[in-house]
Amino acid sequence: MSARSSYSSPSPVIQQIANEFRRTGWISFWSQVVLVIISSIILIVAATAIRAPVVNPALPGVAIPAAPNPSAGVGGVLTFGAIAAMGVTIYWAFRYVQIGRQLRQDAAIRPKKSEVTQLIRTGLLASLAGMLLGILGSFAIIGTVAVIAFRQGPGFVAASPTQAVNSLDILVVQASVNLILAHFLGLTGSLWLLYRMNRQP
């Protein structure tokens, strides 16, 4: 029997699932890549920004401390941890694309339903872990920005821009929220694929 005659073409249901894996994988992959690149650039720029103390003109020799950097400290560590987890979920999104291609192959080498389901569950856990890091990081970052804002109060006049909330601080908050959205998109894609798999016998 020739190789062509021994090939077992996938059923229409399996072909449809394969298409779902490829479509969902590519959507998750590119959406997460775009969001993580934007967030990473903002956070790196913010983390390297120098908030130097300034000399108090009323009291020479006494420095006025700069406001804390929202992208540093615990918030920065947790947020960069969310970025690291994003690397895993982006790879998993590409794995979904590969699974979609493998499902179109011969039945002898086609991945089993149990293997695919386990792969999806691993992707879910990675997205949940990344989302948790992103949420905790956002809480810490927003808390730091809130402390800076509360210090300003009515009639506050900053001796230096480093004492007040600036546009970069707001962008850091936006970057942390972008990471949460990226992990949410990965989580949604994995849940959708798990739902599609569980509908099949």
C-alpha positions, 0 to 999 in steps of 0.5 A: 500500500502506498503512503498516499493510500495509507494516509488518514484524512482528518474528519471535518470536525477535526479540521474545524478544530484545527482551524480554531487552534490556528486562528486563536493561536495567531490572534493570541500571539500577535495581540500579546506580542504588541502589548508586551513590546509597548509595555516593556518599552515604557517600563524600561524608559521609566525604570532608567529615568533619574529622579534626582533630589534638588537643592532647597532654595530656602535652605541651602545645603538641604536637598528636597527628595524626589518622588519615588519611581513607580516602576521601581521597587516591588511594583517594578519587580512584579510587573517585570515578572508579568513580562517574563510570564508573558514570554511563556504565554506567547510561546504557548500561543504559538504552540496552539498554531503548531497543534492546529497544523499537527491535527491536520496530519495522519491519524498515526502522528496526530496528537491525542485529545488528552495531550492537547487538553493538558497543553491547554491547561498548562497555558491556562495556568501560565496566563493565570500566573502572569495575570496575578503578577500583573494585578499585584504589580499594578496595585503597587504601582498605582499605590506609589502614584497615589502617594505622590499625588496625595503629597501634592495636595491643594496649593502644592507647588513642586520645587522640581518636576521630580516631586510631582506626578508626571506623564511617565508615571501615568504611562507606567500605570497604563503599561501595567494594565496593558500586561493584565489585558495581554494575559487576559487575552491569552487566558480567553484564548485558552478557555475557548480552545478548552471549551471547543475540545470538551465539546468533542467526544 
